[in-house]
Amino acid sequence: MTATPIRTQWIDIAPGFAGYLALPPAGRGPGLVLFQEIFGVNPHIRAVAEQYALDGFVVLTPDVFWREKPRVELGYEGAEREKALALMQGYTGEQSLADVAASVKALRARPEVASAKVGAFGYCMGGRLAYLAAATTDLDAAVPFYGGGIHTQLERAAAIRCPVQFHYAERDDHIPPAAVESVRKAMATSPAGKKAEVHVYPGAMHGFNCWARASYHAPSAALAHGRATAFLAAALF
């Protein structure tokens, strides 16, 4: 059996704050910060980090719940979902902005990234963090997947200058069509302007990228991955 060409390890981002690092086969490349869902840096998120590392990116996934439950890994139903929701509710805006800034800075400082460009992407809560990274750091590109709450922070769109690609599910119980349209309009008038894209996936539900969830929708996940990879490659390589 051939060993995977991806090398992974946990690294320190700041004192007490760690992240999962996945290196591409070449060992170096543009950087991508992958922001987790509310379920922690669990097997799905680590697999996504490795997937994008295979695409040629140096991927860092910060463990953003490090203050309360370091290295927490949760499932998607029942008591574990309730724990995840509680962790999200206890995660403040100030904490998230600090973690976003520290993560982007740490990835830029990695020797595997050197002077290459850095982007960010994420799912659900992580999609919102990727959006905030675009608005508050020197990011070169961002790709939020079904980012919950972005439509409540559209005043930040005016600060975004890098390319941003949004992915939404048509049948998302958490993000109604009106919210998606408000994001589309805000980005159209932002400094990012024509560098912003919004994609909506017919028939897909929230969490469509995660193969461990009942809402997984393979056609949408494959199409979104292809679009995101092409978008990030054009912006970062």
Phi, psi and omega in degrees: 000131180281132179290151178296141177281357181271130174255134182231152175195160171269135180233163176273129174267318177205169179307119180084350186248114185245167177211155180267119184254128177239122182260142180287169179305325180286345179087350180206166180160185175299153182265148173224124170269122178257114180267129186291165166282186181286356186266010177087183176276072186270182184305322179296313182294321177296322178294322177295319177302317180290325177300313181284334172295321176298334177281357175109006183259149169273114190249126176243123180248102182288142178272084193287347176267024185298333182291324185254317183219079181302139177059027180294140176227119186234156175272185192254000184227164170060222185297325181291323175296320178297321177297320180296317179296321179295320178296318179297318181294333179272357183267109189278161177299321179296318178296317182296318179295322177295318181292320178300310181298316181295322182292314179297317180297317181295320181291319177299330183278350181293137178296335179289341178261321179052239183263013180289167180281162182227133175238183178214149172211168182181170187237132179057245176306320179295330174295320176296320179294324176296320176298316179295324177298320178296327184275337190237357180231182180270035183300150180261346177188155178214146179224094175276128173259125182031057183287110180289131175089357179300321183293348176267358181231038185287347175296338179282345181301330181296343181264357185271126179238347181272162175298138179226135178237119182259142176235126181229152175268139180296323185252047183273116180290343184261338184230096184290161179306325180297325178293318179298317180295324179293324175295315180302315182292318180295319181289328180297330181257005179276168176301334178294324173047245184290352178274004180256140177231146175229121179244134177241134187256110182301133177079349182278153177244170179305135180084018187297342181279342189268112183290351179266001182249154179296336182275002180304133180228097188304315180301318180290320180297317180294316180295318180295319178297318178297315179297316182295318181296315179296319180296313181291322178298318180295326183276330192249330182279000000 
